Amino acid sequence: MRRLLPLFLLLSLALAALPPLLGPALPPGTELRLLSQDLRTLHGAWRVEGKTLKPLSPPLPPRPGQEVQLLLFLPGEKPRAFPALADRGDVLLLEKERVSLLKLLKEVYGLTPPERLWP
């Protein structure tokens, strides 16, 4: 049992590297919308379908470094907003450190997002 403890701790640290910032799961039907800071411009919208992220509209690319809001719509729940920065086809969520949305969707939630959210 003592030999398994260090292995368990190491595995726990590896899995905790990217926390599930958006919640415990992203079920089918979940929508992600990327809006300008003032919520007037929709830069893109996507829906979780199975294990993929499908675009709902053609993206309107934000400027690199632009502050944006990521709105998360889980089925049957109120929308949640996350402050973020646009970064060349990706979104960096602003938590204690910047976290790539595409990496989070792939590694934590097991989804198959596009390589880039916009060209």
Order of alpha helices (4+ residues) and beta strands (2+ residues): alpha-beta-beta-beta-beta-beta-beta-beta-alpha
